[in-house]
């Protein structure tokens, strides 16, 4: 009997508390294991996003599998439950195990065919793309709220979010203390250290009950939210919330801060900074301006002397794009991959539709509860206070559900369409790269490349999955095509026969 571990994940504590999907994942995976005669030796349950590396239970699972060599299988609901970043994908791949993606009907392991691994790697790319797109849509929604005069995020101290009105209200337990701190600073010009101490003595605490730090007080003194304005992404908007301070006090505080603060030059941003390491000493490659107009990239030399010479940004941009030349796909091969992709994502499309349907059903159930609750209040079955409390709770849940449904729709749920776009990107990656400005080039490089090293004026990079598979396949296919091997016969690279 095969031995396996099961891995289940939800993205947030709120999802876990609402029974979002951990129980259903566990039921599905245990049923699958029983049906396929698999012995489950350990289960790992995670409440964290798979967008970033370093998940606690994920790392525990990897360590467990490394020390228990007799366990050769992992059971998981689907790809984006296990990972949504390439580093975790490689970490699992290095274990040489069979991964059972139950909802996708796939088993990916050392003996999988090349095209199966390619499609799976493409799914990881799409999962990451979905997360990034979801974040972009969320940011867009927050900007729209700011433009309407509504604070778009969790409020700073002095205000509280009202889920019923979706606006912010004055937090009267803290507002008086904050007003007093502004008045003291405007009148007496005390230091931030003293003001921080006074804040603690007056009873100002963070929402978790902790002491407010000096940097937190400094940030508070700069925030125009207290006079009814909103600053979002560096832009001011007129808010619709009630102010805590008169504008004269706030302006007086700003004047004192501006005159007392030492002038410090703002750190300049460079498009390719943080992208490369030095191939000689392993230090970071940083950037600087020379002669007030030329941007050069050089080794930080934090470990001592280094022979790597500085390089102009224009030259660096050219050599960074060299690995993208490997990405080339014939029209014939592109259509073949698209067909395989379409077949692979039918279940994913159904799943997303089911998620929206499930969320809508939850919303409708809450609507029914609100109606029943209102009738009970009118009939005198429940008191007014209980009605208000439950109504607020249900309405808050409905608001979250509406946001989830909107995000699913806005974030381009159609994975097949995204997959085709990624393939088309791969097909014209280099020509697209050379036509962009450095900042757009950096975005493209972050998607396509990793482990970039600058050594002796040359850049060594690795193509991210699945673009590396695509590039390797293109090179092998061109070699076979030059030998007049027919297209169908060339599929031996993409579709190798199992021994």
Buried (B, 14 or more C-beta within 10 A) or exposed (E): EBBBBBBBBBBEEEBBEBEBBBEEBBEBBBEBBEEBEBEBBBBBBBBBBBBEEEBEBBBEBBEBBEEEEEBBBBBBBBBBBBBBBBEBBBBBBEBEBBBBBBBBEBBBBEEBBBBBBBBBBBBBBBBBBBBBBBEEBBEEBBBEBBEEBBBBEEBBBBBBBBBEEEBBBBBEEBBBBBBBBBBBBBEEEBEBEEBBBBBEEBEBBEEEEEEBEBEBBBEBBEBBBBBBBBBBEEEEBEBEBEBBBBEEBBBBBBEBBEEEEEEEEEEEEBBBBBBBBBBBBEBEBBBEEEEEEEBBBBBEBEEEEBEBEBBEBEEBBEBBBBBBEBBBBBEEBBEBBBEBBEEBBEBBBEBBEEBBEBBEEBBEEBEEBBEEBEEBBEEEEBEEEEBEEBBEEBBBBBBBBEEBBEBBEBBBBEBBEBBBEBBBBBBBBBEBBEEBEBEEBBEBBEBBBBEBBBBEEEBBBBBBBBBBBBBBBBEBBEEBBEEEEEEEEBBEBBBEEEE
